[in-house]
Amino acid sequence: MQHRATRIALVGTLAVALFVAAGLGPFRRADPGAPPTAAPGSETLLQPVLSGSLDRIISSLQQRLRVLPDDYRSFASLGLAYVQQARLTADPSYYPKAEGVLQRSLSLDTRDNYAAMVGMAALAAARHDFATALAWGERAKEINSANGNVYGVIGDAQVELGRYPQAYASFQKMVDTLPGLSSYARVSYARELQGNVPGAIASMQAAFDVTGSPADQAWASNQLGDLEFNHGAIASAEADYRRAAGLDPAFVPARAGLAKVAWARGDLEAARKLMTAVVATYPLPDYVIMLGDLDARSGDRVGAARQYALVRAEARLFAANGVNVDLELAIFDADHGDPRAAVRAARAEWQRRKSVLVADALAWALYVDGRHDAAWALERRAMAIGYRNALFFFHAAQIRLSMGDRAGGASYLRRALATNPHFSVRWAPVAMRELARIGANR
Protein backbone atom coordinates (compact mmCIF):
# COMPACT_ATOMS: atom_id res chain seq x y z
CA MET A 1 0.00 0.00 0.00
CA GLN A 2 3.00 2.19 -0.54
CA HIS A 3 5.05 3.60 -3.41
CA ARG A 4 8.84 3.66 -3.75
CA ALA A 5 9.14 6.45 -1.20
CA THR A 6 6.94 5.09 1.56
CA ARG A 7 6.57 1.54 0.75
CA ILE A 8 6.73 -1.74 2.43
CA ALA A 9 4.39 -3.37 -0.03
CA LEU A 10 1.69 -5.56 1.40
CA VAL A 11 2.49 -8.28 -1.06
CA GLY A 12 5.70 -10.29 -0.68
CA THR A 13 8.48 -7.74 -0.43
CA LEU A 14 11.84 -9.37 0.24
CA ALA A 15 15.01 -8.11 1.76
CA VAL A 16 16.80 -9.81 -1.12
CA ALA A 17 16.11 -12.81 -3.33
CA LEU A 18 19.20 -14.94 -3.64
CA PHE A 19 19.12 -17.91 -5.93
CA VAL A 20 22.22 -19.73 -4.77
CA ALA A 21 21.93 -23.42 -5.51
CA ALA A 22 20.63 -26.10 -7.84
CA GLY A 23 20.84 -24.05 -10.99
CA LEU A 24 19.29 -20.86 -9.63
CA GLY A 25 22.63 -19.13 -9.74
CA PRO A 26 24.25 -16.41 -7.62
CA PHE A 27 23.79 -12.72 -8.09
CA ARG A 28 25.67 -11.46 -11.08
CA ARG A 29 29.02 -9.89 -10.30
CA ALA A 30 29.38 -6.49 -11.96
CA ASP A 31 32.29 -4.53 -13.33
CA PRO A 32 33.81 -3.00 -10.19
CA GLY A 33 34.77 0.20 -11.95
CA ALA A 34 31.41 1.92 -11.62
CA PRO A 35 30.09 1.74 -8.04
CA PRO A 36 29.14 4.83 -6.10
CA THR A 37 31.20 4.27 -3.00
CA ALA A 38 29.73 5.62 0.19
CA ALA A 39 26.01 6.13 0.27
CA PRO A 40 24.09 4.88 3.29
CA GLY A 41 20.75 3.19 3.42
CA SER A 42 18.66 0.49 1.76
CA GLU A 43 15.24 -0.62 0.73
CA THR A 44 13.58 -3.91 0.02
CA LEU A 45 15.02 -4.75 -3.39
CA LEU A 46 14.33 -7.65 -5.67
CA GLN A 47 16.06 -8.79 -8.77
CA PRO A 48 13.46 -9.67 -11.37
CA VAL A 49 12.88 -13.18 -12.58
CA LEU A 50 10.49 -13.82 -15.43
CA SER A 51 7.44 -15.72 -14.23
CA GLY A 52 7.80 -18.40 -16.89
CA SER A 53 11.46 -18.90 -15.98
CA LEU A 54 10.58 -19.20 -12.31
CA ASP A 55 7.86 -21.75 -13.07
CA ARG A 56 10.45 -23.84 -14.88
CA ILE A 57 12.94 -23.48 -12.02
CA ILE A 58 10.34 -24.60 -9.48
CA SER A 59 9.29 -27.57 -11.61
CA SER A 60 12.91 -28.61 -12.13
CA LEU A 61 13.68 -28.42 -8.42
CA GLN A 62 10.58 -30.38 -7.51
CA GLN A 63 11.54 -33.12 -9.98
CA ARG A 64 15.10 -33.20 -8.63
CA LEU A 65 13.88 -33.55 -5.06
CA ARG A 66 11.65 -36.47 -5.97
CA VAL A 67 14.80 -38.27 -7.08
CA LEU A 68 17.14 -36.84 -4.39
CA PRO A 69 14.96 -36.28 -1.30
CA ASP A 70 17.98 -35.46 0.91
CA ASP A 71 19.36 -32.67 -1.30
CA TYR A 72 19.27 -29.85 1.22
CA ARG A 73 20.64 -27.31 -1.25
CA SER A 74 17.77 -27.90 -3.65
CA PHE A 75 15.28 -27.57 -0.80
CA ALA A 76 16.86 -24.21 0.06
CA SER A 77 16.66 -23.05 -3.54
CA LEU A 78 13.05 -24.18 -3.82
CA GLY A 79 12.20 -22.18 -0.71
CA LEU A 80 13.74 -19.07 -2.21
CA ALA A 81 11.91 -19.71 -5.46
CA TYR A 82 8.58 -19.97 -3.62
CA VAL A 83 9.23 -16.65 -1.89
CA GLN A 84 9.97 -15.05 -5.25
CA GLN A 85 6.89 -16.65 -6.78
CA ALA A 86 4.75 -15.09 -4.07
CA ARG A 87 6.13 -11.70 -5.05
CA LEU A 88 5.55 -12.24 -8.75
CA THR A 89 2.00 -13.54 -8.37
CA ALA A 90 0.76 -11.58 -5.32
CA ASP A 91 -0.16 -14.97 -3.87
CA PRO A 92 0.98 -15.29 -0.22
CA SER A 93 0.05 -18.97 -0.07
CA TYR A 94 3.56 -19.63 -1.35
CA TYR A 95 5.00 -18.45 1.97
CA PRO A 96 3.93 -21.51 4.02
CA LYS A 97 5.28 -23.67 1.19
CA ALA A 98 8.57 -21.78 1.37
CA GLU A 99 8.72 -22.20 5.12
CA GLY A 100 8.13 -25.92 4.85
CA VAL A 101 10.90 -26.61 2.35
CA LEU A 102 13.37 -24.27 4.05
CA GLN A 103 12.77 -26.00 7.37
CA ARG A 104 13.26 -29.33 5.60
CA SER A 105 16.57 -28.06 4.23
CA LEU A 106 17.69 -27.00 7.69
CA SER A 107 16.65 -30.33 9.17
CA LEU A 108 18.97 -32.03 6.68
CA ASP A 109 21.88 -29.68 7.39
CA THR A 110 21.80 -27.29 10.33
CA ARG A 111 25.55 -26.71 10.61
CA ASP A 112 26.58 -24.76 7.52
CA ASN A 113 23.39 -24.38 5.49
CA TYR A 114 24.00 -20.82 4.39
CA ALA A 115 21.47 -20.92 1.55
CA ALA A 116 18.58 -22.00 3.77
CA MET A 117 19.44 -19.36 6.36
CA VAL A 118 19.37 -16.68 3.69
CA GLY A 119 16.09 -18.16 2.52
CA MET A 120 14.64 -17.92 6.01
CA ALA A 121 15.80 -14.30 6.18
CA ALA A 122 14.11 -13.57 2.85
CA LEU A 123 10.91 -15.29 3.97
CA ALA A 124 10.83 -13.40 7.26
CA ALA A 125 11.34 -10.11 5.44
CA ALA A 126 8.58 -10.99 2.98
CA ARG A 127 6.30 -11.49 5.96
CA HIS A 128 7.48 -8.15 7.41
CA ASP A 129 9.16 -9.80 10.38
CA PHE A 130 12.38 -7.85 10.09
CA ALA A 131 13.82 -8.73 13.49
CA THR A 132 13.69 -12.40 12.54
CA ALA A 133 15.11 -11.59 9.10
CA LEU A 134 18.05 -9.87 10.75
CA ALA A 135 18.67 -12.81 13.08
CA TRP A 136 18.76 -15.26 10.18
CA GLY A 137 21.01 -12.93 8.20
CA GLU A 138 23.46 -12.74 11.07
CA ARG A 139 23.50 -16.54 11.32
CA ALA A 140 24.24 -16.75 7.61
CA LYS A 141 27.08 -14.25 7.99
CA GLU A 142 28.68 -16.41 10.69
CA ILE A 143 28.89 -19.21 8.13
CA ASN A 144 29.85 -17.23 5.03
CA SER A 145 31.02 -13.72 5.82
CA ALA A 146 32.83 -13.43 2.50
CA ASN A 147 29.62 -13.48 0.44
CA GLY A 148 28.46 -9.95 -0.29
CA ASN A 149 24.81 -10.92 -0.58
CA VAL A 150 24.49 -11.60 3.13
CA TYR A 151 25.21 -7.94 3.83
CA GLY A 152 22.25 -7.05 1.63
CA VAL A 153 20.00 -9.33 3.68
CA ILE A 154 21.27 -7.83 6.92
CA GLY A 155 21.22 -4.22 5.76
CA ASP A 156 17.69 -4.44 4.37
CA ALA A 157 16.43 -5.73 7.70
CA GLN A 158 18.33 -3.03 9.58
CA VAL A 159 16.79 -0.29 7.45
CA GLU A 160 13.29 -1.63 7.99
CA LEU A 161 13.97 -1.69 11.72
CA GLY A 162 15.11 1.95 11.60
CA ARG A 163 18.73 1.10 12.44
CA TYR A 164 20.16 3.38 9.80
CA PRO A 165 23.83 3.71 10.84
CA GLN A 166 24.18 -0.07 11.08
CA ALA A 167 22.43 -0.51 7.73
CA TYR A 168 24.73 2.02 6.11
CA ALA A 169 27.75 0.00 7.22
CA SER A 170 26.18 -3.23 5.95
CA PHE A 171 25.50 -1.77 2.54
CA GLN A 172 28.93 -0.27 2.24
CA LYS A 173 30.27 -3.75 2.92
CA MET A 174 28.02 -5.13 0.20
CA VAL A 175 29.20 -2.56 -2.33
CA ASP A 176 32.83 -3.23 -1.41
CA THR A 177 32.37 -7.00 -1.63
CA LEU A 178 29.92 -7.44 -4.48
CA PRO A 179 29.44 -4.40 -6.71
CA GLY A 180 26.60 -4.90 -9.15
CA LEU A 181 22.90 -4.50 -9.76
CA SER A 182 21.75 -5.32 -6.25
CA SER A 183 24.29 -3.22 -4.37
CA TYR A 184 24.03 -0.24 -6.72
CA ALA A 185 20.25 -0.27 -6.40
CA ARG A 186 20.58 -0.17 -2.62
CA VAL A 187 22.93 2.77 -2.92
CA SER A 188 20.30 4.48 -5.07
CA TYR A 189 17.61 4.21 -2.44
CA ALA A 190 20.06 5.15 0.29
CA ARG A 191 20.79 8.39 -1.49
CA GLU A 192 17.10 9.05 -2.02
CA LEU A 193 16.46 8.52 1.66
CA GLN A 194 18.97 11.23 2.46
CA GLY A 195 17.51 13.66 -0.06
CA ASN A 196 20.17 13.20 -2.72
CA VAL A 197 17.88 12.55 -5.67
CA PRO A 198 20.47 13.21 -8.44
CA GLY A 199 22.79 10.76 -6.70
CA ALA A 200 19.98 8.23 -6.40
CA ILE A 201 19.28 8.48 -10.13
CA ALA A 202 22.97 8.18 -10.99
CA SER A 203 23.30 5.07 -8.84
CA MET A 204 20.24 3.45 -10.38
CA GLN A 205 21.59 4.26 -13.83
CA ALA A 206 24.80 2.49 -12.79
CA ALA A 207 22.65 -0.48 -11.79
CA PHE A 208 20.95 -0.44 -15.18
CA ASP A 209 24.30 -0.26 -16.95
CA VAL A 210 25.50 -3.53 -15.41
CA THR A 211 22.34 -5.55 -15.99
CA GLY A 212 22.72 -8.70 -18.02
CA SER A 213 19.21 -9.61 -19.16
CA PRO A 214 16.08 -7.88 -20.46
CA ALA A 215 14.26 -8.78 -17.22
CA ASP A 216 16.95 -7.11 -15.12
CA GLN A 217 16.99 -4.12 -17.45
CA ALA A 218 13.22 -3.76 -17.24
CA TRP A 219 13.38 -3.85 -13.44
CA ALA A 220 16.15 -1.24 -13.26
CA SER A 221 14.46 0.98 -15.84
CA ASN A 222 11.21 0.82 -13.88
CA GLN A 223 13.09 1.80 -10.72
CA LEU A 224 14.45 4.82 -12.58
CA GLY A 225 10.92 5.66 -13.66
CA ASP A 226 9.68 5.49 -10.07
CA LEU A 227 12.51 7.72 -8.88
CA GLU A 228 11.75 10.27 -11.55
CA PHE A 229 7.99 10.16 -11.10
CA ASN A 230 8.24 10.52 -7.33
CA HIS A 231 10.26 13.68 -7.81
CA GLY A 232 8.14 15.32 -10.48
CA ALA A 233 10.01 14.39 -13.68
CA ILE A 234 7.00 12.99 -15.52
CA ALA A 235 8.46 12.97 -19.05
CA SER A 236 11.60 11.14 -17.94
CA ALA A 237 9.54 8.70 -15.91
CA GLU A 238 7.32 7.95 -18.87
CA ALA A 239 10.35 7.25 -21.06
CA ASP A 240 11.77 4.83 -18.52
CA TYR A 241 8.44 3.07 -17.96
CA ARG A 242 8.03 2.65 -21.71
CA ARG A 243 11.57 1.33 -22.01
CA ALA A 244 10.87 -1.18 -19.22
CA ALA A 245 7.66 -2.32 -20.89
CA GLY A 246 9.48 -2.76 -24.18
CA LEU A 247 12.32 -4.73 -22.61
CA ASP A 248 9.94 -7.12 -20.86
CA PRO A 249 6.30 -6.92 -22.00
CA ALA A 250 5.29 -9.21 -19.10
CA PHE A 251 6.69 -6.84 -16.48
CA VAL A 252 3.54 -5.46 -14.85
CA PRO A 253 5.03 -2.61 -12.73
CA ALA A 254 5.99 -0.72 -15.88
CA ARG A 255 2.34 -0.69 -16.97
CA ALA A 256 1.35 0.54 -13.54
CA GLY A 257 3.88 3.32 -13.97
CA LEU A 258 2.30 4.31 -17.27
CA ALA A 259 -1.09 4.44 -15.52
CA LYS A 260 0.40 6.92 -13.03
CA VAL A 261 1.76 8.97 -15.91
CA ALA A 262 -1.66 9.03 -17.61
CA TRP A 263 -3.24 10.29 -14.40
CA ALA A 264 -0.53 12.92 -13.95
CA ARG A 265 -1.19 14.15 -17.49
CA GLY A 266 -4.90 14.52 -16.69
CA ASP A 267 -6.20 11.49 -18.61
CA LEU A 268 -8.20 9.88 -15.83
CA GLU A 269 -10.00 7.37 -18.04
CA ALA A 270 -6.77 6.15 -19.63
CA ALA A 271 -5.28 5.75 -16.17
CA ARG A 272 -8.29 3.73 -15.01
CA LYS A 273 -8.16 1.51 -18.09
CA LEU A 274 -4.45 0.84 -17.68
CA MET A 275 -4.71 0.16 -13.96
CA THR A 276 -7.74 -2.09 -14.41
CA ALA A 277 -5.65 -4.27 -16.73
CA VAL A 278 -2.76 -4.22 -14.25
CA VAL A 279 -4.96 -5.33 -11.34
CA ALA A 280 -6.52 -8.08 -13.45
CA THR A 281 -3.03 -9.47 -14.05
CA TYR A 282 -1.30 -8.66 -10.78
CA PRO A 283 -3.57 -7.57 -7.91
CA LEU A 284 -0.87 -6.04 -5.75
CA PRO A 285 -2.66 -4.07 -3.03
CA ASP A 286 -0.80 -0.89 -4.01
CA TYR A 287 -2.36 -1.17 -7.44
CA VAL A 288 -5.80 -2.10 -6.15
CA ILE A 289 -5.79 0.97 -3.90
CA MET A 290 -4.74 3.22 -6.77
CA LEU A 291 -7.52 1.82 -8.95
CA GLY A 292 -10.01 2.44 -6.15
CA ASP A 293 -8.79 6.00 -5.78
CA LEU A 294 -9.01 6.53 -9.55
CA ASP A 295 -12.57 5.18 -9.47
CA ALA A 296 -13.42 7.52 -6.60
CA ARG A 297 -11.87 10.47 -8.44
CA SER A 298 -14.01 9.70 -11.48
CA GLY A 299 -17.19 9.49 -9.37
CA ASP A 300 -17.56 5.71 -9.52
CA ARG A 301 -18.28 5.06 -5.86
CA VAL A 302 -19.39 1.50 -6.47
CA GLY A 303 -16.16 0.67 -8.27
CA ALA A 304 -14.08 2.34 -5.57
CA ALA A 305 -15.89 0.43 -2.83
CA ARG A 306 -15.30 -2.82 -4.69
CA GLN A 307 -11.56 -2.16 -4.91
CA TYR A 308 -11.29 -1.15 -1.25
CA ALA A 309 -13.15 -4.31 -0.23
CA LEU A 310 -10.64 -6.30 -2.27
CA VAL A 311 -7.80 -4.64 -0.36
CA ARG A 312 -9.28 -5.76 2.94
CA ALA A 313 -9.81 -9.28 1.62
CA GLU A 314 -6.21 -9.38 0.46
CA ALA A 315 -5.04 -8.14 3.85
CA ARG A 316 -6.87 -11.03 5.51
CA LEU A 317 -5.30 -13.46 3.05
CA PHE A 318 -1.80 -12.13 3.71
CA ALA A 319 -2.32 -12.26 7.46
CA ALA A 320 -3.55 -15.84 7.19
CA ASN A 321 -0.28 -16.73 5.48
CA GLY A 322 1.89 -15.18 8.15
CA VAL A 323 2.40 -11.68 6.73
CA ASN A 324 2.29 -8.78 9.18
CA VAL A 325 0.15 -6.09 7.54
CA ASP A 326 -0.15 -3.58 10.40
CA LEU A 327 1.80 -0.83 8.66
CA GLU A 328 -0.11 -1.17 5.43
CA LEU A 329 -3.48 -1.28 7.16
CA ALA A 330 -2.58 1.75 9.27
CA ILE A 331 -2.05 3.88 6.16
CA PHE A 332 -5.08 2.43 4.40
CA ASP A 333 -7.41 2.91 7.36
CA ALA A 334 -6.15 6.43 8.01
CA ASP A 335 -6.77 7.33 4.37
CA HIS A 336 -10.11 5.58 4.09
CA GLY A 337 -12.00 6.42 7.22
CA ASP A 338 -11.15 4.22 10.22
CA PRO A 339 -8.91 6.33 12.50
CA ARG A 340 -9.11 4.10 15.57
CA ALA A 341 -8.10 1.01 13.61
CA ALA A 342 -5.29 3.00 11.98
CA VAL A 343 -3.88 4.05 15.35
CA ARG A 344 -4.07 0.50 16.73
CA ALA A 345 -2.23 -0.95 13.77
CA ALA A 346 0.38 1.79 13.61
CA ARG A 347 1.10 1.60 17.34
CA ALA A 348 1.55 -2.15 17.11
CA GLU A 349 4.05 -1.72 14.29
CA TRP A 350 5.88 1.08 16.14
CA GLN A 351 6.48 -1.37 18.99
CA ARG A 352 8.25 -3.66 16.54
CA ARG A 353 10.33 -1.17 14.57
CA LYS A 354 11.20 2.51 14.51
CA SER A 355 11.69 3.28 10.82
CA VAL A 356 10.75 6.59 9.23
CA LEU A 357 7.96 4.81 7.34
CA VAL A 358 6.35 3.66 10.56
CA ALA A 359 6.87 7.07 12.18
CA ASP A 360 5.01 8.70 9.29
CA ALA A 361 2.22 6.09 9.38
CA LEU A 362 1.69 6.52 13.12
CA ALA A 363 1.82 10.30 12.79
CA TRP A 364 -0.86 10.23 10.09
CA ALA A 365 -3.04 7.83 12.07
CA LEU A 366 -2.80 10.03 15.16
CA TYR A 367 -3.63 13.11 13.09
CA VAL A 368 -6.80 11.61 11.63
CA ASP A 369 -7.75 10.53 15.15
CA GLY A 370 -7.41 14.14 16.36
CA ARG A 371 -4.16 13.79 18.34
CA HIS A 372 -2.25 16.55 16.65
CA ASP A 373 0.61 17.25 19.06
CA ALA A 374 1.64 13.60 19.23
CA ALA A 375 1.30 13.38 15.46
CA TRP A 376 3.66 16.29 14.92
CA ALA A 377 6.38 14.80 17.14
CA LEU A 378 6.35 11.63 15.06
CA GLU A 379 6.15 13.39 11.70
CA ARG A 380 9.21 15.41 12.62
CA ARG A 381 10.97 12.15 13.34
CA ALA A 382 9.90 10.76 9.97
CA MET A 383 11.45 13.73 8.16
CA ALA A 384 14.62 13.84 10.26
CA ILE A 385 16.87 11.81 7.95
CA GLY A 386 16.31 14.15 5.01
CA TYR A 387 13.94 12.05 2.94
CA ARG A 388 12.28 14.27 0.32
CA ASN A 389 8.96 12.47 0.33
CA ALA A 390 5.97 14.40 -0.97
CA LEU A 391 3.47 12.37 1.06
CA PHE A 392 5.45 12.99 4.26
CA PHE A 393 5.38 16.72 3.51
CA PHE A 394 1.63 16.59 2.88
CA HIS A 395 1.10 14.81 6.18
CA ALA A 396 3.26 17.44 7.90
CA ALA A 397 1.19 20.19 6.27
CA GLN A 398 -2.09 18.76 7.48
CA ILE A 399 -0.78 18.37 11.01
CA ARG A 400 0.56 21.93 11.14
CA LEU A 401 -2.68 23.33 9.76
CA SER A 402 -4.65 21.40 12.37
CA MET A 403 -2.47 23.06 15.03
CA GLY A 404 -3.29 26.53 13.71
CA ASP A 405 0.05 27.05 11.95
CA ARG A 406 -1.07 28.36 8.57
CA ALA A 407 2.39 29.51 7.51
CA GLY A 408 3.96 26.18 8.41
CA GLY A 409 1.16 24.26 6.75
CA ALA A 410 1.48 26.29 3.56
CA SER A 411 5.24 25.78 3.55
CA TYR A 412 4.89 22.01 3.73
CA LEU A 413 2.17 22.01 1.07
CA ARG A 414 4.54 23.88 -1.24
CA ARG A 415 7.30 21.37 -0.47
CA ALA A 416 4.99 18.45 -1.23
CA LEU A 417 3.88 19.88 -4.56
CA ALA A 418 7.39 21.00 -5.49
CA THR A 419 8.68 17.49 -4.83
CA ASN A 420 5.94 15.85 -6.88
CA PRO A 421 2.70 17.61 -7.85
CA HIS A 422 1.17 14.18 -8.58
CA PHE A 423 2.24 12.37 -5.42
CA SER A 424 -1.16 10.81 -4.71
CA VAL A 425 -4.39 10.34 -6.63
CA ARG A 426 -6.25 10.92 -3.39
CA TRP A 427 -4.24 13.71 -1.77
CA ALA A 428 -2.42 15.74 -4.43
CA PRO A 429 -5.64 17.52 -5.53
CA VAL A 430 -6.38 18.27 -1.86
CA ALA A 431 -2.92 19.79 -1.44
CA MET A 432 -3.43 22.01 -4.49
CA ARG A 433 -6.83 23.20 -3.30
CA GLU A 434 -5.66 23.91 0.23
CA LEU A 435 -2.61 25.84 -0.91
CA ALA A 436 -4.78 27.94 -3.20
CA ARG A 437 -7.25 28.56 -0.38
CA ILE A 438 -4.55 29.63 2.05
CA GLY A 439 -3.10 32.00 -0.54
CA ALA A 440 -6.52 33.46 -1.34
CA ASN A 441 -7.27 34.07 2.36
CA ARG A 442 -4.08 35.90 3.20
N, C-alpha and C positions, 0 to 999 in steps of 0.2 A: 504494500500500500504506500510505497514510497517511490521517489525518482532517484537519479544518481546522487543528488545532493543529500537527501534525507533518508535514503532507503536502508532498511533491512527487509528485503521483499518477503512477503508472507510465504510465497512458494519457494521451496528448496534452495535458498542461497547457501553456498559453501564457502568455507575459508579458502580452500583450494582443492581442485580435483587433480589428483596425481594418479596417473595410470602407470604403474611401476612394474607389473609382472605379467607373465603369460600373454605376451604379445600386445599389451596395451601401450607399452613404451613409456620412457621417461619424458619429462618436459624437454623441449628442444633447447639446446645450448646455443646462445646467440654469439655473434661477433662481439668481442669485449670492447671494441673501440668506441662504441657509441653511448654507454650508459650515463645518464645524469647521476652524479655521485653522491649527493648528500641531502636528499630530501626525506623528511620524516613522514610517517603515517602509513595508512593502508585502507583498503576496503575489502569487502567480500568480492573476490575476483574469480572468474571461471574461464578456463580456456574452452572454446567451443568444440564440440564434437557433433558431426552430422548425425541426425537421428537414425538414418539408415545404417550408418557405420556402427553406431552403438548397438543397434539391434543385432547386427552380425557378431559383434564382439561378445555380447551376452550369450547368444546362441552357441558360439564356439566354446566359451568357457563352460557353459552348462554341459555340453557334450564331453569336454575334456574331463570334467569332474565325475561324470558317470563312469568313465574308464579308470580314472585315478582319484578315488574318493579321499585320499589322504594328502592331496596336493594343496598344502596350506597357502602357497603363493597364489594359486588360481582362485581359491576362496577369497583371498584378500582383494584381488583384482575384480572379482565379480561383485563384491560389496561396494567397491568404488564405482563400478559401472552402474549399479542400481541407484546409488546416490545421484549420479549424473543423469540417469534416466528420469528420476523424479523431477529434476530441474528442467529437463527438456520437455517433459509432458505435462507439468503442473499436476502430477499425480503423486500425492504423498504416501500412497500405499506401498511404494517401493522402499520406504524407509525401514519398516519392520523386516522386509526381505533382506535389506542391506545389513541390518543389525544381526540377523540370524547367521548369515554366511560369514560375516566378520568375526562373530563370536566362535563359529566353527573353526575358522582359521587360527584364532588365538588358542583354542583348545588343543589344536594339533601342534602348535609351536608358540609357547608363551615366553621363551627366553630372548630371542632376537628377531621377532616378527615385526620388523619395521613397517612393512607395507600395511599390515592389518592395523597397527597403531595409528598410522596416518589416516587410514580409512575410518577408524573410530573417531578421530578428530574431525574429519570432514563431515561425518554423519552428525556428530554433536553440533557442529556449527550450522548444518542445514536445519537442525531442529531448534536453533537459537539457544542452545545451551553452551555458552561460550566459555564458562569456567571449566566444564568437562572437556571441551575442545582443547583448551590450553593444557590441561593435565595430560591428555593423550599426546599432544605435541611435544611436551617436555619429555615424556617417556620415550618417544621416538628419537628425540635428539640424543638421549643417553646412549642409544644403540648406534646411531649413525649421524654424528655431529658434522660430518664432512659434506653431507648432502644439502645443498642450498634450499631445496624445497621445504624442508622441515621448518626453516626460519619464516617462510611464508605462512605456514599453518599457525605457528606460534604468534607471529606478528598480527595476523588477521584477528585472532582471538583477543589479543591484547588491545587492539583498537576498539573492538566491539565492547570490551569491558571498560573502556575509558582510560586505559593505562598507556597514555600516548608516549611518554619518554621511553618506556620499555619497548613499545612497538617500533618506535623510530630506530632503535638500536637493532632490533630483529630484522627490519627491512634493509638497513644498511648492510647487515651481514649477508642477506640474501643477494643483494646487488653485487657485493664483492665476490660472492661465491658462485653465483649462477646468473650472470647477466643475460637477459632475454625478454621475451614477451611478458612473462608473468611478473618479473621483478620491475621492469620498466612501467608496466601498467600500475603497479602499486605506488611507484614513485609519482606517477601522474596524479593519482588521487590524493597522495600525501600533500603534494603541492597545492592542489585545489583546496584541501582542508585548511591550509594556512593562508589562503587568499591569493596565492600566486597562480592565477589562471593562465597567463602566457607560458609559465613553466610547466603547468599541467598539460597543456596542449602539446608543447614540445616533447615532453616525455611520452605521451601517448603516440605521437607521430613516430618517435624512436621505436616504440613497441610495434607499430604497424610495419615499419621498415624491416624488421627482422622476422616477420611472420613467414611461414613456409607453406601455407596451404590457403586455398580460397576461404575455407571456413574460418581460419584464424584471422585472415584479412578482413572478412566481413565483421567479425566480432570487434576487432580493433577499430575499424572504420565507424562502426556504430557507437563505440565509446567516444570517439572524437565528435560524432554528431551530438551525443548527449552533452558533452562538455560545452560545445558551442551553443546548443539550444539553451542550456541552463544559464548561460551568460549573455543571452540576447543576440547572438550571431545567427539569425535564422537562415540566411542564404547559405552560409558555410555549412550549417547543420544539415540543410536539405541536400546539399551536394554529397556530404558524407553518408547520409542515410541512403541516398540513391545508389552510391557506389557499393555500400554494403549489400543492398538488395540485389544488385547486379552480380556481385561476386558469389553470393549464395542465395538463390531465389527462395530457398526453404527457411531462411533465417528470419523468424517472425519479428524480433525486436526492431529491425529496420523498418518494417511496415508500420509498426506502432509509432516510430519516430516520424514517419511521413504523415501519419494522422495528426500528430502534434503540430507539425508544420502547417498542415491545411487549416487547423483551428487558428493558429497564430496569424495566418494570412486572411482570416475572416470567412473562410468557406466552411461553415458549420456542418452542412450536409455532407460534404466530401469527407470531413473528419469523422462523422458518424458512420458513414459507409465503410471507410477504411478500418475503423476500430471494431465495427461489427464483424468484419471478416477476420480480424486478428483474434478476437475473443472466441469466435467459432473454432479457430484452429488451436489456440493456446490461451485458455482462460486464466491467465495469471491475474491474481486479484488486483494488482495495479491497473491492469488494462480494463478489467470489469468496472472498477471504480471510475476510471476516466470515461468509459462509455456511458455509465449512469449519469455522470456530471454533464456530458454532452447532451444526453437525452433531456436532462432537466433544463439545460440552457436553451434547448429548442422548444421547450414547453410540453414535452412528452412525459408527463408525470407517471403514467403507467409503465412506460419503458424504463424510466429511472428507478422506480420502485422494484421492478423485476431484477434489474442489475444489482441493486443494493441487497436484495434478498439473497441473490446468488453469492455475494461476498460473504454474508453471514453463514450460508450453508458451507461454503468453502472453508471458512474459519473453523467450523465444527469438524469438518473432515480432517483438516491439518492437525487440530488438537487431538483427535482420535488416533492419529498416527504419530503422536509424540512430539509435535511441533509446538513450541511456545509462541503464541500469537498475541501476547499482551501488548507489546509495543504497537503492533499494527492495528489492533482493535482500539487502542487508546486514541490514536489519530482518527480512525474512521468514526468512532462514536463522538468524539469532540466535533468533528466536521458535520456529522449527520444527526445530531439532536439527542444524544444521551450523555449529558455531562457527568452524572454520577458514575455510570459505568466506565467512562473514559478515565476519571480520576482513579477509580479502583485498579484498573488495568495498568495505568501508568505508574502508580505508586508501587505496585507489585514488581514491575520491571525495574524501577529505580532501586529497589532493594537488592536486585541481582547485579546491576551494572550501572556505572555512572558515566556513560558516554554522552557526547553532546546531542546525539539524536534522542536519547531518552530524556535528557534535560529539557529539550525543546518540546517533546511530546507531553511531559508532565506539566510544563509551563502552560501549554495551550489548553490542556484539560482543566487545570486550575482556573484559568481565565474564563473559560465558558461556564464554569461552575461558580463564578462570581468571586473568586479568591485572588484579587488582583495583586496585592503586595507579594504574596508567596509566588505568584506566577512570574512577576518581574525578577525576583531574585534568581529563579531558575533560568529564565530566558537570558539574562546577563551571562550566566554560566555557559549556556549553549553557544553564545557568540564569542566567548573569551579566547578561543584559539585562533580566531581570525577568519573563520569560514565565511565566505561571501555567498550566503544562501538566501535567495529572495524570499522563500517561505518563512525562514527564521525572522527576517526583517519585517515581514508582514505581521507575524505574530507579535513581535516587539511593538510595532505600531499600534496594534489593537489594544495591547496591555497599557501602553502609555496613555492612549486616548481615554481608556476607561478610568485612569487615575487622574484625569483632568489636565494632562500635559499635552496641549494641542500642538505646541511647537515641536516637542519630542516625537509625538505621533506622526506629524507631517514629515519630519526628517526621516523617520524610518520608512514611511510610505514611499518617499522619493528614492531611498536606497533600494527598496524592493523592486521598484519599477525600473530603476536605472540598471540593476543587475540583470533583470529579465522581465520585460513588460508582459510576458505570457507565461508566468511561472505556475499558474494554476487555472484550470478551466473554471473552477468554483470561485476562487478568491481574487484573481487578477482584476476582473471587472469591478469588484468591490473596492479594491485598492484605488483604482482610477477614479471611481465615483467619489470616494471619501476625500481623496486629495483635492479634487476639484471643488468639493463642498467647503473644505477648510479654507482654500484659497479665496472662494467667493465670499466667505463670511468674515474675512479679515477686516 
